[in-house]
Amino acid sequence: MDKITCIAYLLYKSSTNQGIREKAIQLLNGDVSIRDLKRNISIQANLVIAESLLKKNKFDKDQVQLFAEQFMYQEI
């Protein structure tokens, strides 16, 4: 799994807030960057937690795969 996919998954799972979950899906699909999210005050804390969990390798790679399959848009 790449870093962006893992951070998007951890961000999605870190909150029940629909706005944060939408930003996680946008990150997964490349519609928004991590730099953009770091500028968003309402999401900064969740992003810091997600990055910390990524560094500690505290996530299930199978769940990340399922998340990506469910929410990644396919371009044809």
C-alpha positions in Angstrom: 0.0 0.0 0.0 1.2 3.5 -0.8 1.4 6.3 1.8 -1.5 8.3 0.4 -3.9 5.3 0.3 -3.0 4.4 3.9 -3.4 8.0 5.2 -6.8 8.3 3.4 -7.9 5.1 5.0 -6.8 6.1 8.5 -8.3 9.6 8.0 -11.6 8.0 6.9 -11.7 5.7 10.0 -10.6 8.4 12.4 -13.9 10.2 12.3 -17.6 9.8 11.8 -17.8 13.4 10.5 -19.0 13.2 6.9 -16.9 16.1 5.8 -13.7 14.5 7.0 -14.7 11.2 5.4 -15.4 13.0 2.1 -11.9 14.6 2.3 -10.4 11.2 2.8 -12.1 9.9 -0.3 -11.0 13.0 -2.2 -7.4 12.3 -1.1 -7.6 8.7 -2.2 -8.7 9.8 -5.7 -6.2 12.6 -6.0 -8.8 15.4 -5.9 -7.0 17.0 -3.0 -3.5 16.8 -1.7 -2.1 16.2 1.8 -0.7 19.8 1.6 -4.2 21.1 1.0 -5.6 19.1 3.9 -2.9 20.4 6.2 -4.1 24.0 5.5 -7.7 23.0 6.5 -8.0 23.7 10.3 -11.0 21.4 10.7 -9.1 18.4 9.5 -5.5 19.0 10.8 -5.9 17.1 14.1 -7.2 14.0 12.3 -4.5 14.2 9.7 -1.8 14.3 12.4 -3.3 11.3 14.0 -3.5 9.4 10.7 0.2 10.2 9.9 1.3 9.1 13.3 -0.6 5.8 13.0 1.0 5.3 9.6 4.5 5.8 11.0 3.7 3.3 13.8 2.3 0.8 11.2 -1.0 0.6 13.2 -3.4 -0.4 10.5 -4.7 -3.5 8.8 -3.4 -3.7 5.2 -6.4 -5.9 4.2 -8.8 -3.2 5.4 -6.9 -0.5 3.5 -7.2 -2.7 0.4 -11.0 -3.0 0.9 -11.3 0.7 1.5 -9.4 1.5 -1.8 -11.5 -1.0 -3.7 -14.7 0.5 -2.3 -14.0 4.2 -2.8 -11.4 4.6 -5.6 -12.9 5.9 -8.8 -12.0 4.0 -11.9 -11.2 6.0 -15.0 -11.7 4.3 -18.4 
